[in-house]
Structures are given as structure tokens and as C-alpha cells.
Amino acid sequence: MSGFLLPLVVGILECRSAKFHMPELPEVETVVRGLRQSVLGQVVKSVEIRAAHLAEDNPKGVFDNLAGWKIIEIRRRGKNILIDLDGKWTLWVHLKMTGHLYYLPSCTPPDKHDHLIIDFKDNSRHLRFNDYRKFGRVRLFKSDEIMVQEGLIELGPEPLELSRDDFVTLLQASHRMIKPALLDQTFIAGLGNIYSDEALFEAGIHPRRLTDTLSRVKLEKLHGAIWRLLKKAIRLMGTSVDSFAGVNGRPGGFQKYLKVYGRENTPCTVCGSKIRHEKIGSRTAHYCPRCQRG
């Protein structure tokens, strides 16, 4: 089996029993960069829909409009992937928990969880959307209408584009627990459980602290932690704690650097206290009770 296909097959098999986690900003950015390297500039030959739920998400026959159009830009907004074609169409992909985009040789037999296949002209490879749990979404919109769609229009600022001063002002102007605030995509777009837990640990902030009770110094420290963690995770091609893999089928490498996420009941790397996890709202937070006092 080729070096490309082995991690891909392993990832698909592992997701049967894995603890599922939605890809966050670094994982989605990894996919976007992989798509830019593989399909940017390619001309669509055909699109095959292999799942009823994707067909139901789109007007009948709308994907027929893509034949002959070139992919001219691939971008990310929060956890969303936007693929622009020169025919003024934009393909909007959200991976949700177990969605993957794979760039594979066209001769590779389809997997039963391949829900969409895009073939390209003069190319022996094609793009597949694979999703074991069928939570992911692929929708097609006119490019001049895409950013006003529900799910995109209400997104908050990008954390890597938010200045330190604007970050402090945003947090101090709200009155809510810090962990749910960081997870709210209308507040800040792209963060999830992994990087919010890790950033709060780096900044020494308990996940239940109220945003307007945090000092400017603490918030500046949190802003720096978020920036550094996201940049490092992007450089390492994301975190693979379950089935995440890039377009090339390979897992990310940031999971080796996690200090609190998924490490409940293990010693803190700083003080030795046992890492705790608890529900805050509807989500689980991981933290050190000594380094992140309430």
C-alpha cells in the first residue's frame, strides 16, 4: 500500500471507535493549504453526489453548473472552507466532526463514506468529501451571496486578525464565563475545545472566570497564548486526537504538545497537580486547579 493511502485508510478505520472532535482553526487551515497545493487552478470536469443528505442541501442539478469552471481561490472563514470558481460560484464546506477532503488517484476505489467526488480535466486525481457520521455539509452558492448566508454572516472576528487591544476591549465589554465566550463562534471565530483549553492554561486563567473580571495583563497574556498556539498548530498541520487528517491523508502533529486537553487525571506538566475536566455549559473544559485558580 502506498505511503499516501496507508494513513488515509488507518484514519478511516480509527474513526469507527474514536472520540470525535470538530476540526478547529489550525486543522481547517491545514486542509485549506493542502487544497491550494493540490486543486487550485484545476478545471472541474464533473461532480458526483453520492449521498442523499448532500443532494437535499442543494437545489436539484446545481452542481452541473460547475463543469468547465476553474478553481481560482480557496479560503477559510472560522471553521468553514470556501472554494471559489471563476464562474462566480463558491463551494462551501464544513467538515463538522468527521468530514474529510482527500485528494486521491482517480483509480482508487470509492469508500462507502465518500459522499461527493469532483473530477478534474487533464488530471489523474480527484477530490473526495468523506464523512463517516454524515454531519458535514457541502453547499453551493453564488459567490456574491455566500458571505450573507446564515452560518457565515454572524461569525465573529478571526483570532489571528484580532489585535491585542481589540481583543482586550472585546472581552472586557462582555460579562460571561471565559471558556464559553471563546467557544462562541459569533464572538471569536475558529476556536474550539482544544485551543481554548490550552490557551487558558498558558495564561493561567480558570475556565469559569468571568471575562469582565480579568485584568488587562491577564487578557493580553491570553491573546498572546492564543496567537502562539494557533501559529504553532498550523505549522504542525493541526491536532489529530481522533480521525483528523489533511488532504494528503496524513495526521497532524500538535497533539504531542497538548498540556491539558484530553489529559484529565494526569499530572500537570508545571506543578504536578492532577488535570481536571468538567462540564461548563454544554462543553467540557480541561484545566489545572493549581495553575488556573478560580
For each residue, the residues with C-beta under 8 A, 3 or more apart:
1: 5 6 9
2: 5 6
3: 6 7
4: 7 8 104 248 249
5: 1 2 8 9 104 108 249
6: 1 2 3 9 10 249
7: 3 4 10 11 245 249 250 251
8: 4 5 11 12 102 104 245 249
9: 1 5 6 12 13
10: 6 7 13 14
11: 7 8 14 15 100 243 244 245 249 251
12: 8 9 15 111 113 130 132 243
13: 9 10 16
14: 10 11 17 18 242 243
15: 11 12 18 20 98 132 242 243
16: 13 132
17: 14
18: 14 15 242 243
19: 241 242
20: 15 97 98 133 242 243
21: 97 192 193 194 241 242 244
22: 79 95 96 97 192
23: 27 28 31 79 95 238 244
24: 27 28 79 190 191 192 193 194 195 239
25: 28 29 76 78 79 159 160 190 191 192 195 230 234
26: 29 30 195 230 233 234 236 237 238 239 252 254
27: 23 24 30 31 95 233 238 239 244 252
28: 23 24 25 31 32 76 78 79 80 81 95 190
29: 25 26 32 33 76 234 238
30: 26 27 33 34 234 237 238 246 252
31: 23 27 28 34 35 81 95 101 246 247
32: 28 29 35 36 74 75 76 81
33: 29 30 36 37
34: 30 31 37 38 101 103 246 247 248
35: 31 32 38 39 40 74 81 83 101 103 127 247
36: 32 33 39 40 74
37: 33 34 40 247
38: 34 35 103 125 127 247
39: 35 36 42 71 74 83 103 118 120 127
40: 35 36 37 71 72 73 74
41: 70 71 72
42: 39 70 71 120 121 123
43: 68 69 70 71 120 121 122
44: 47 66 67 68 69 70 71 85 118 119 120 121
45: 67 119 120 121 123
46: 67 118 119
47: 44 63 64 66 67 116 117 118 119
48: 116 117 118 119
49: 54 55 63 115 116
50: 54 110 114 115 116 117
51: 54 55 115 116 134
52: 55 56
53: 56 57 115 134
54: 49 50 51 57 58 115 116 129 137 138
55: 49 51 52 58 60
56: 52 53
57: 53 54 137 138 139
58: 54 55 62 63 138 139 140
59: 62
60: 55
61: 64
62: 58 59 65 140
63: 47 49 58 66 140
64: 47 61 67
65: 62 69 87 89 140
66: 44 47 63 69 85 87 89 91 118 140
67: 44 45 46 47 64
68: 43 44 87
69: 43 44 65 66 85 86 87 89
70: 41 42 43 44 85 86
71: 39 40 41 42 43 44 74 83 84 85
72: 40 41 84 85 86
73: 40 82 83 84
74: 32 35 36 39 40 71 81 82 83 84
75: 32 81 82 84
76: 25 28 29 32 79 80 81 82
77: 80 82 147 152 155 158 189
78: 25 28 152 155 158 185 189 190
79: 22 23 24 25 28 76 94 95 185 189 190 192
80: 28 76 77 92 93 94 151 152
81: 28 31 32 35 74 75 76 92 93 94 95 101
82: 73 74 75 76 77 90 91 92 93 146
83: 35 39 71 73 74 90 91 92 93
84: 71 72 73 74 75 89 90 143
85: 44 66 69 70 71 72 88 89 90 91 143
86: 69 70 72
87: 65 66 68 69
88: 85 142 143 144
89: 65 66 69 84 85 140 141 142 143
90: 82 83 84 85 140 141 142 143 146
91: 66 82 83 85 138 139 140
92: 80 81 82 83 137 138 139 140 141 146 149 152
93: 80 81 82 83 99 101 129 136 137 138
94: 79 80 81 99 136 137 151
95: 22 23 27 28 31 79 81 98 99 100 101 131 136
96: 22 99 131 133 135 136 137
97: 20 21 22 133 135 136
98: 15 20 95 131 132 133 135 136 242 243
99: 93 94 95 96 129 130 131 135 136
100: 11 95 129 130 131 243 244 245
101: 31 34 35 81 93 95 127 128 129 130 247
102: 8 127 128 130 245 247 249
103: 34 35 38 39 125 126 127 128 247 248
104: 4 5 8 108 125 126 127 128
105: 108 124 125
106: 119 123 124 125 126
107: 124
108: 5 104 105
109:
110: 50 114 117 128
111: 12 114 128 130
112:
113: 12 130 131 132
114: 50 110 111 117 128 129 130
115: 49 50 51 53 54 129 130 131 134 136 138
116: 47 48 49 50 51 54 128 129 138
117: 47 48 50 110 114 126 127 128 129
118: 39 44 46 47 48 66 126 127 128
119: 44 45 46 47 48 106 123 126
120: 39 42 43 44 45 123 125 126 127
121: 42 43 44 45
122: 43
123: 42 45 106 119 120 126
124: 105 106 107
125: 38 103 104 105 106 120
126: 103 104 106 117 118 119 120 123
127: 35 38 39 101 102 103 104 117 118 120
128: 101 102 103 104 110 111 114 116 117 118
129: 54 93 99 100 101 114 115 116 117 136 138
130: 12 99 100 101 102 111 113 114 115
131: 95 96 98 99 100 113 115 134 135 136
132: 12 15 16 98 113 243
133: 20 96 97 98
134: 51 53 115 131
135: 96 97 98 99 131
136: 93 94 95 96 97 98 99 115 129 131
137: 54 57 92 93 94 96
138: 54 57 58 91 92 93 115 116 129
139: 57 58 91 92
140: 58 62 63 65 66 89 90 91 92
141: 89 90 92 145 146 149
142: 88 89 90 145 146
143: 84 85 88 89 90 146
144: 88
145: 141 142 148 149
146: 82 90 92 141 142 143 149 152
147: 77 152 153
148: 145 152 153
149: 92 141 145 146 152 153
150: 153 154
151: 80 94 154
152: 77 78 80 92 146 147 148 149 155
153: 147 148 149 150
154: 150 151 185 186
155: 77 78 152 185 186 189
156: 184 185 186 187 188 189
157: 161 162 166 170 188 189
158: 77 78 161 162 188 189 190
159: 25 162 188 189 190 191 226 227 230
160: 25 227 230 231
161: 157 158
162: 157 158 159 166 167 170 188 223
163: 166 167
164: 167 168 220 223 224
165: 168 169
166: 157 162 163 169 170
167: 162 163 164 170 171 219 222 223
168: 164 165 171 172 216 219 220 223
169: 165 166 172 173
170: 157 162 166 167 173 174 187 188
171: 167 168 174 178 181 211 212 214 219 222
172: 168 169 211 212 214 216 219
173: 169 170 212
174: 170 171 181 187 211 212
175: 210 211 212
176: 180 181 210 211
177: 180 181 207 208 209 210 211 280 281
178: 171 181 182 200 205 206 207 208 209 210 211 214
179: 182 183 196 197 200 207 208 280 281 283 285
180: 176 177 183 184 280 281 283
181: 171 174 176 177 178 184 187 188 211
182: 178 179 187 188 191 196 199 200
183: 179 180 191 192 193 196 283
184: 156 180 181 187 188
185: 78 79 154 155 156 188 189 190
186: 154 155 156 189
187: 156 170 174 181 182 184
188: 156 157 158 159 162 170 181 182 184 185 191
189: 77 78 79 155 156 157 158 159 185 186
190: 24 25 28 78 79 158 159 185 230
191: 24 25 159 182 183 188 195 196 199 226
192: 21 22 24 25 79 183 195 196
193: 21 24 183 196 197 261 283 284 285
194: 21 24 197 198 239 241 258 261
195: 24 25 26 191 192 198 199 226 229 230 233
196: 179 182 183 191 192 193 199 200 207
197: 179 193 194 200 201 207 260 261 285 286 287
198: 194 195 201 202 225 229 258 259 260 261
199: 182 191 195 196 202 203 222 225 226 229
200: 178 179 182 196 197 203 205 206 207 222 225 285 287 292
201: 197 198 204 259 260 286 287 288 291 292
202: 198 199 221 222 225 228 229 259
203: 199 200 218 221 222 224 225
204: 201 218 221 291 292
205: 178 200 209 214 218 222 292
206: 178 200 209 287 292 293 294
207: 177 178 179 196 197 200 280 285 287 292
208: 177 178 179 280 285 294
209: 177 178 205 206 213 214 294
210: 175 176 177 178 213 214
211: 171 172 174 175 176 177 178 181 214
212: 171 172 173 174 175
213: 209 210
214: 171 172 178 205 209 210 211 218 219 222
215: 218 219
216: 168 172 219 220
217: 220 221
218: 203 204 205 214 215 221 222
219: 167 168 171 172 214 215 216 222 223
220: 164 168 216 217 223 224
221: 202 203 204 217 218 224 225
222: 167 171 199 200 202 203 205 214 218 219 225 226
223: 162 164 167 168 219 220 226 227
224: 164 203 220 221 227 228
225: 198 199 200 202 203 221 222 228 229
226: 159 191 195 199 222 223 229 230
227: 159 160 223 224 230 231
228: 202 224 225 231 232
229: 195 198 199 202 225 226 232 233
230: 25 26 159 160 190 195 226 227 233 234
231: 160 227 228 234 235
232: 228 229 235 236 254 257
233: 26 27 195 229 230 236 238 239 252 254
234: 25 26 29 30 230 231 237 238
235: 231 232
236: 26 232 233 252 253 254 257
237: 26 30 234 246 250 251 252 253 254
238: 23 26 27 29 30 233 234 244 246 252 253 254
239: 24 26 27 194 233 244 252 254 255 258
240: 243 244 245 251 252 253 255
241: 19 21 194 244 255 258 261 262
242: 14 15 18 19 20 21 98
243: 11 12 14 15 18 20 98 100 132 240
244: 11 21 23 27 100 238 239 240 241 251 252
245: 7 8 11 100 102 240 248 249 250 251 252
246: 30 31 34 237 238 249 250 251 252
247: 31 34 35 37 38 101 102 103
248: 4 34 103 245
249: 4 5 6 7 8 11 102 245 246
250: 7 237 245 246
251: 7 11 237 240 244 245 246
252: 26 27 30 233 236 237 238 239 240 244 245 246 255
253: 236 237 238 240 256
254: 26 232 233 236 237 238 239 257 258
255: 239 240 241 252 258
256: 253
257: 232 236 254
258: 194 198 239 241 254 255 261 262 263
259: 198 201 202 263 268 269 270
260: 197 198 201 263 268 275 286 287 288
261: 193 194 197 198 241 258 286
262: 241 258 286
263: 258 259 260 266 275 286
264: 274 275 276 277 286
265: 274 275
266: 263 274 275
267: 272 273 274 275
268: 259 260 271 272 273 274 275 288 290 291
269: 259
270: 259 288 291
271: 268 288 290 291
272: 267 268
273: 267 268 288 289 290 291
274: 264 265 266 267 268 289
275: 260 263 264 265 266 267 268 286 287 288
276: 264 286 287 288 289
277: 264 284 285 286 287
278: 284 285
279: 282 283 284 285
280: 177 179 180 207 208 283 284 285
281: 177 179 180
282: 279
283: 179 180 183 193 279 280
284: 193 277 278 279 280
285: 179 193 197 200 207 208 277 278 279 280
286: 197 201 260 261 262 263 264 275 276 277
287: 197 200 201 206 207 260 275 276 277 291 292
288: 201 260 268 270 271 273 275 276 291 292
289: 273 274 276 292 293
290: 268 271 273 293
291: 201 204 268 270 271 273 287 288
292: 200 201 204 205 206 207 287 288 289
293: 206 289 290
294: 206 208 209
